[in-house]
Amino acid sequence: MFSKYKKPTGQAPKTGATPANQSNLAAVSTVPAEAPRQSLMKAMPTKTTDDGAIEKEKRRKERLGNIKLKLHKALLDNLNLATLETATEADLRSEIDLIAQESLEEMGIVLNREERQTLTQDLFFEVTGLGPLEILLKDDTVNDILVNGPQQIFVERDGKLELTDITFKDEKHLMRIIDKIVSAVGRRVDESNPYVDARLQDGSRFNAMVPPVAVDGSLVSIRKFKKDKLGIEDLVDFGAFTEEMAAYLQAAVATRLNIIVSGGTGSGKTTTLNALSSFIDNNERILTIEDTAELQLQQTHVGRMESRPPNVEGKGEVSPRDCLKNALRMRPDRIIVGETRGEEVIDMLQAMNTGHDGSMTTIHANSARDGVSRLENMIAMAGIEMPLKAVRSQISSAVNLIVQASRLQDGSRRMTSITEITGMEGDVISMQEVFRYQRVGLTPDNKIIGHFTATGVRSHYADRFKLWGYDLPPQIFEPMVAE
């Protein structure tokens, strides 16, 4: 069918066409050349760098690193380490600066003023703190510090990961800082025990894994401890949820509903749990159980417990379940478990069912329904043989509310769902969603566009709220009308 446009075989293409036959050719050639296909994939951002400047900066940092290593040895030889705890920061900085200046003169090394200040600051951190990590620990905008070997340190700011220009000299330098951290809490890490959990002096959570398990150098993650806890008003201002949702949650906590905060890693579960605990009455006795003490409760009557891993000999372990069993004998009004992820789940559910109303915990799950499934799985993993219907009946009577926290793709954290557990329908746990975060699009700079809305379902616990003096207006349960 395309024979009329087929080039005659055996004929050379004509050249030097006249204007007249050019127009004829244009009229005949109605089939244009195939246009290049447009890719459906988004163009990835390209990064242009000046290789020369990068190489120069790398050499400068290597030079300063070698000098710092020599000066650090000189400091250890000359400083009276026993007096470090009592010395003031000003005196110690002055002494380090003096020793560094003398050592540089002996080595015949000349540095400019900026390099001298940087070197003195680094040496101060090496002696008193955690070396290169110290400046990141002091940075309030950093939430997480992630070390992938000595030459690669990432931080998380506002939910986004960034590669820093901070490095360690080598693997030995990194291992020295790791040993400094773990030895301070009576732990050790080496080839026979290649991973460790610890807590820094400021409460930050520390985890490390060293070679040979870590292939390309030691892996370190530090979840920084927030000194200023975020309250409900702060989270509302940040857009984590709305005032209507806050009013509902206040009623739920005050009327002693059992609440589970569900979410993925870094979604803000502990922050949400901290905020919810602010609604607890000051006269109640609260016991908290955590692997690493992160909760910051402001009530007067709070007892804090922290589980403990086994020592090198495999002895001395205090599990969350041990803490929970003892907590039940301490006359608590409420029990707050930092995270439920093992066999302690059955004791937690029994506590919720036997007079400890208003207890709270967090679990790792991606939705309210997944959270219920995870509770079922944890009970099965605990080795407790119960019929599935009995397990679900236990969960439905113990848990009243599941609050879902999520970290969205733009790094923002939102309370994406509030779901009530209303009982059993046959063999299935019945649930109803009261509030949700509705996503509607994405801006050109990849920011999430969305809004919070009620689902239009009246709360199953509305009568309970009213009896306790929290008569919520029916308008807060009305869905938002899209404009």
N, C-alpha and C positions, 0 to 999 in steps of 0.2 A: 504493500500500500504506500510505501515511502519511495517508490521507484522514480518518481518525478524529481525528487531532491537528491537522488543518488549521483555521485560524481562518476562521469564516464570513465571506464577502465582503459588504461593504456594511453590516456591523454595527460600531458603535463598541465599543471594549473597555469592559467593565463596570468601574465603580469602586464603592468603598464596599462591598465584599463582606462578608457576614455571617460570623461564625465558622463557621457550619454549612457554607456553601458554600465557605469557604476550605479546609476539610478535603477537600471534594469536588474542588476544583481541584488540591489537592496530590496527590490520588489519581490524577487524570486526567493531570496533567503529568508523565509518567514520563520524558520526554526532557529532560535538563538542558541548560542553556546550555553552549555549547562552552567547555571550559576553555582558558585560554591555553596555547599549546604551550611546552614547556620547551626552551630552546636547548641544543643539544649542544655548543656552544662554551663554553670556560671563560671566566668573567668576567675581564676584564683589570683589573689593579689601578688604582684611581683615585687621583689625587694631589690633595690639597687644599692650597692655599697661600693665604697672606695677601697679596693683591696690593699692599696698602698698604705692608706691611713690605718686600716685594721691591723696590718702586719706590723706597722710602727708601734701602735699601741700595745700589741701583744708582746713585742720585744721589751718595751718599757716596763710592762707589768712583770715579765719574767725577771728582768734585772732587779726591780724592787723586791720581788719575791725572794730572790737569792740573798739580797742584802738583809731582808727582814729575818730570814732563817739564821744568818750568822749573828745578827744582833740579838735574836731571841736566846741563842745559846749563851751570848755574853751576859744577858740579863739574868739568866738562871744561875750563872757563876757568881754574879756580883750582888744580886738582890738577896736580902734576908727574908726568905719566904714566910718565916714564922710571924713576921710583923705585918704581913699584908692585910690581915683582917682588921687590925686596929688603925692602920694608916688611913689618913683622909685622902680623898680622890686628888685634891690639889697637890699634896705632898708626893703622892705616888707618881702622878704625871710629871712633876718636876724632876723626880729622881730618875725616871725612865728616860726623860729627855737628856739629862746630864750624862747618863751611861751611854746612850745612843750616840751623843755628840763625841764623846771620848773614843768610842769604838770606831766611828767613821773616820776620825782623824788618824787613828792607828792603821786603818786599812787604806788610807789615802783616797777615800771616796768623797766626792763633792756632789751635793744635792742642792737643788734650788729650794726656796722657802716652802712652796706648795708640797713638794715631795717629802720634805722633812716633816711637815705637819701630818701628812697622810701616814708616814712611817711611824711616827710617835703614837698616833691614834690606833693604828693596827697593833702595835706592840702592847699598848695599854689593854686592848681587848683580848690579846693573846694571854696576857698574864692574869687578868681579873675576870674575863668572861669567856665567851665561846668563839673567839677568833673572828673570822669573816662573817659568821652568823650573827654576831652581836648587834651590828648596825641594823640588820633586818628585824631582830627581836625588838629593837627600840622604835621601829617605824610603826606607828599606830594604823597606817593605811593597809598594812600587810596582814592577811588573815591566815595564810598557810605558807610554810617554807618547805620546798621540795628539792632535795639534793639528789641528783643522778650522777654519782661519781664526783671526783674532785674538780672537774672543769665545767660543770653545768649545774647552776642553781636557779630554780624557778621560784616565783612567788605568786600568790593569788591576791589580786586586788579587785574589789567590786565584782567578784564572781568570775573574773577572767585571769588566765595564766599568763605570766610575763617572764621572759628570760632575762636575768640580771647580768651585769658585767662583773659580778663578784665571783671569785674562784678560790679554791684551795691550792697550795703549792703543789701537792701531790697526794697520793693515797695515804702515805704515812701521816701527813698533816691532818687529813680528814679523820683518820683513825684516832689520832691523839685527842681531837676534840670530842669524838664519840666516847672514848674511854673516860675523859674528864666528866662527861655528863653522867654516865652510868655508874662510875665509881662513887659519885656523890650520893647516890641512893642505894649503895650497897649491892650493886649488880655488876655483872661482867659480860663481855661479849667477845668471842673469839671463834676459831674454826670449829671447836666442839660445841659451842652454843652461839650460832651465827645470827640470832635475832633477839631483840630486846624491846620491851616497853618500859617507859619511865615517865616521870613527871618532873619538869624543870621547877626551879625555885619559885617562879612567878605563877605556877599552875598550868603552864602550857603542856600539851600532850606530846610526847616524844616517842618515835618508833624508828628503829634502825635495823638494817639487814646488811651483813658484811660478807665479803668473799669467803669461801668459794660459792656460796649460794647466790650472792649478787655478782653477776658475771663481769660487768664493766666498771666495777668500783662500788663502794659502799652506797647504799640507798638510805636516805634519811628523810623523814617527814615530821614536821612540827606543826601541830594545830595550836595556834596562839590563843592564850587565855585572855578574854576580854575583861579588862578591869572595870569598865563602866557597862553594867548590864543594860540591855535595851528593855524598856518598859512597853506596855501596851500602846501608849500614846506615840512612842517613837516608831513602833512598827506600823501604826496607822499612817503616820506622816510619811514613812518610806514607801507606802503603797503595798505592804505585805498583805493587808486585809482592810476591811472597811469598819466604820464605827458601828454599823448595825451588827456585823459579825462579832465585834468586840463586846457589844452589849449581850448578845446571845451567849458568848463564851463565859462572860462574867456570871450570868445566871447559871450556866451549867456547872461551873466550878463551885460557886457559892452554895448550890443546892446538892452538892456532893455526888455528882455523876462521876462514874469511873471513865477516865479518858485515856485513849491511846493516841499518841502523836506518831504518825507514820510518814515515811519519806526515805529518799535515797541518801547516799553519802554527801555531806556538804549542803543539804537542802535547808538546814536551819531548824532541825528537830529540837536540839538542846536549847536554842534561843527561844523557840516557841514554848517549850516546857517551862523555862524560866519566867517568861511573860505570863503564862497561865497561873503559875504559882503565886503571882502577886495578888490574885483574887482570894487567896485563902485567908481566913480569919486569923488574927494575931493570937487568939487564945487556944488554937489547936496545936496538938503535939504532932510534929512531922518528923519522920525518919527517912533519910535519903540513902540509897545504895547505888554505888557507881563503880566502874572499873577504874576510871580516872576522875577525881573530884572536879567537876566543871560547873555544877549547879550553884547558883548564887541566890539563895533564898534569903529574904529580908525579915522573915518572921522571928519572933523572940525565941520560940521553943522549937529548935531544930537540932536533931541528932544526925550527924553525918558518918557514913560508913564507906569504906573503900575496900574492894576485894584485893587479894594478893596472889600473884602467881607463885608456883613452886620455886624453890631455890635450885642451885646447881645439882644438889643430891636428889632432887625430885620431891623434897619434903617442904612442909610449911605452907602449902596452898590453902588459901581461904577463898572459896568460890562465892559468886553472888548468891547462890542458893543457901550456903551456910549463913551469909549475912541476913538473908530474908527470913530464914527459920528463926534466927535469934531476934530479929526485929519484931516478929509476931509476939514475942514474950515481953516486949518492952512497953506495952500499953500505948501503941501509936493510934492517933486519930486518922492519920493518912500515911500511906507509904508511897514514896516516889522512887521508882527504879530508873536510873539513868538510861539503860538500854536493856531490853529483854531479848536474849538471843540463844538461850539454851534451856536446860532442864528446869531452871528456876521459874519457867512460865507457869507450871502447874501450881506452884506455891503462890505465885502472884495472883492467878485466877481464884484460887481458894480464899486468899486474903480479901479480894474484892467481893467475894460471895459471903463472907462471914464477919460482917460488922466493920470492915475498914472501907466504908464508902468514901468516894472522893479520891481514891488512889489514882496515880498516873504513871505512865511509862512511855517509852518510845520503842518502835520496832523499825526494821528496814523492810519497806514494801513500796510498790509503785502506785497502789490504789487502795481504797478501803476494802474492796473485795479480796485483793491480794493479801492485805493485812490479816484478814480472817483466816485465809488459807495458810498463811505463814504460822499463825498461832496453832492451827491443827497440826502442821508439820513438826513444830517444836515439841508438841506433846507426844507425837509418835516417836521423835528422836530421843526423848527422855526415857523410852523403854516402858512406858505405861500402856498396858493393854486395856483399852476401853473401846466399846463400840463407837463408830463414827457419830451416831446420833447422840450418844451421851456426851461426847467431846463437844459437839456443836451446841448442845443444850447448856453445857457448862460455860462456854464462851458467850452465848447470847444472854445468859442471866448475869454474867460478871461485867461485861463491857457494855457501856451505854453509848459512847461517842468515839468516833474515829476522826481525827483531824489530819488531813493530808497536806504535808508541806512539800514543795517541789522547787528545784532550781531549774529555771527555764533556759533556753538556748542562748539568750543574751546575757546570762549570768545573774539575772534578777531572781529573787526568791519570793514566792507567793504561797499563800495558803489556798491551794487550788480546790479544796473540797472539805466540807463538813458534813459527815454522814452519821445518822443515828441508827443504832441497832434496836429494832422494835420487838424482837422475839423470834419464834420459830413458826414456820409454815411447813408442816410435814417434817421432812428431813433437811430442810434448807433454812439457813439463817436469813430472816427478812431484814432488809435495810432500806432506809430512805435518805436521799441526799437533800439537805436543807439549803446549803449555799454552795456555789461553785464559781470558779474563775473561767470566764468565757473568752477564749481567744478569737480575734476577728481578723488578724492580719499581721503584716510585718512591714516596718518602715524600710526605706532604702538602705539605712545604716544598720539593718538587722536588729532593730529594737522591737520587742513584742508589743502589739496593739491588742488591748483587751479590756475587759471590765468585770467586776464582781457582780453577781446577781443572785437573788434568792430563786429557788426553783418553783415557788408557789405552794409548796407543801407545808402545812401547819405542823409545828413541832410536836412530836409524840409526847414530849415532856412539858407541854405548855401548862397543863393543870398543876403539875408539880411545881413549876416556876411560880405560879400564882399563889399557891399555898405557902411558899417560902417568902413571899413578898416581892417577887420579881415578875410583875405583870407586864410582859413585853407587848408593845403595841402591835396589832396584827399587820400593820403596814410593812414591818421589816421582813415579813415572809412573802411579800408580793414581788414577783419578778420584775426586773428592770426592763422598761420599754425601750427598745432600740430606736435611736433617733434617725 
